[in-house]
Amino acid sequence: MTVDGQSPDDIRRILDNEISASFENGSRSVAVFETMGGYAPAMGLIGTLIGLVQMLEALGDASTVGPAMSVALLTTLYGAILANMFLLPVAGKLNNRIREEILIKQITVDGLMSVARDENPIMLEQRLQSYILQ
């Protein structure tokens, strides 16, 4: 579009819309993992309650109390591990990648706008280097 002589305002509007759409799509992915990370411990606690119910039902037979208690404890552990060692770190990593992608797109837009406005290459270099220092 820049080479074809489109107006810089039109180009910026189109590219800003693409950046916004990209950010929204990425944010939805992050939200899914964060939500699952929030629910995983709760699911573990539900498993704990189920295990405790099994344990209480088995109080008459001492040999079945241990396995029921292990179910109760392990489901809590699994929920906590799933949330804190997988789901929430994945959400954080996705969030970081989205932010990096947005920054790269903003740098590209700024460079293209400078070229479209026929600005001095030294000014363009200074402007783009300011992104690196952020």
Number of C-alpha atoms within 10 A of each C-alpha: 11 14 8 7 9 11 13 17 11 12 18 15 11 11 16 15 12 14 17 12 12 15 16 13 11 17 16 11 14 21 15 13 20 19 14 17 24 17 16 22 21 17 17 23 21 16 20 22 17 17 22 19 14 18 22 14 13 16 12 10 9 9 10 15 18 12 14 21 18 14 19 23 18 16 23 21 16 17 22 21 16 19 24 16 12 13 20 20 16 17 21 14 12 18 18 13 13 20 15 12 16 17 15 13 17 17 18 14 17 16 18 19 19 18 16 19 12 10 12 10 12 9 11 18 12 10 15 16 12 11 12 9 6 5
